[in-house]
Amino acid sequence: MFDYEEIIEFINRLINAPELEKEDIKKNVSKFIEYLEVTKMTDEKTISKLKKIISCLGELLTIKKAMGCVDIRSLLSEQPDTPMKLTKKPKNTSQKHYNHYSRGTSSGCGGSDDYYSSSCGGSSTYTSRC
């Protein structure tokens, strides 16, 4: 059996060959499809895709002329029937870093000092009112 990617690459090369005209490309692709059908070297799904290439060959060659080349692999890639549905992942708001700090007062210097301490292993910050 031929690998699908190899078959598509072969057809790509035939279509993008600068020296081949439309009728030559059509004849070569048709012969290749007949060969694949007779030898059963690929599945029916691939053969039906190759037949679509022959039916759209005029349009493909117009694109090739305008763009310089055409990649049939991208045209034959299967798109999902339904678009992907994106969902938002909820944020975990229960653990925020600033929840670890606590505020307290101290009576140093004859007045009251404010301080913040962390239970995360960080240091305390003191604000003196003296």
DACORFEN-V701272 format. One record per residue. N is the residue number from 1. RES is the residue in three letters. D_FIRST is the distance of its C-alpha to the first C-alpha in whole Angstrom. Layout:
n | res | d_first
N | RES | D_FIRST
N | RES | D_FIRST
This chain:
n | res | d_first
1 | MET | 0
2 | PHE | 4
3 | ASP | 6
4 | TYR | 9
5 | GLU | 12
6 | GLU | 11
7 | ILE | 10
8 | ILE | 14
9 | GLU | 15
10 | PHE | 15
11 | ILE | 16
12 | ASN | 19
13 | ARG | 20
14 | LEU | 20
15 | ILE | 22
16 | ASN | 24
17 | ALA | 25
18 | PRO | 29
19 | GLU | 29
20 | LEU | 27
21 | GLU | 29
22 | LYS | 28
23 | GLU | 28
24 | ASP | 26
25 | ILE | 23
26 | LYS | 23
27 | LYS | 22
28 | ASN | 20
29 | VAL | 18
30 | SER | 18
31 | LYS | 17
32 | PHE | 14
33 | ILE | 14
34 | GLU | 15
35 | TYR | 12
36 | LEU | 9
37 | GLU | 11
38 | VAL | 12
39 | THR | 9
40 | LYS | 8
41 | MET | 4
42 | THR | 6
43 | ASP | 9
44 | GLU | 12
45 | LYS | 14
46 | THR | 12
47 | ILE | 13
48 | SER | 16
49 | LYS | 16
50 | LEU | 16
51 | LYS | 18
52 | LYS | 21
53 | ILE | 20
54 | ILE | 22
55 | SER | 24
56 | CYS | 26
57 | LEU | 25
58 | GLY | 29
59 | GLU | 30
60 | LEU | 27
61 | LEU | 29
62 | THR | 32
63 | ILE | 31
64 | LYS | 29
65 | LYS | 33
66 | ALA | 35
67 | MET | 33
68 | GLY | 32
69 | CYS | 28
70 | VAL | 26
71 | ASP | 23
72 | ILE | 21
73 | ARG | 19
74 | SER | 22
75 | LEU | 23
76 | LEU | 20
77 | SER | 20
78 | GLU | 21
79 | GLN | 25
80 | PRO | 26
81 | ASP | 28
82 | THR | 31
83 | PRO | 33
84 | MET | 33
85 | LYS | 36
86 | LEU | 38
87 | THR | 41
88 | LYS | 44
89 | LYS | 44
90 | PRO | 48
91 | LYS | 50
92 | ASN | 51
93 | THR | 55
94 | SER | 57
95 | GLN | 57
96 | LYS | 58
97 | HIS | 60
98 | TYR | 63
99 | ASN | 64
100 | HIS | 64
101 | TYR | 67
102 | SER | 71
103 | ARG | 74
104 | GLY | 77
105 | THR | 81
106 | SER | 83
107 | SER | 87
108 | GLY | 87
109 | CYS | 90
110 | GLY | 92
111 | GLY | 90
112 | SER | 86
113 | ASP | 83
114 | ASP | 80
115 | TYR | 77
116 | TYR | 73
117 | SER | 71
118 | SER | 67
119 | SER | 66
120 | CYS | 63
121 | GLY | 65
122 | GLY | 66
123 | SER | 69
124 | SER | 72
125 | THR | 74
126 | TYR | 77
127 | THR | 79
128 | SER | 83
129 | ARG | 85
130 | CYS | 88
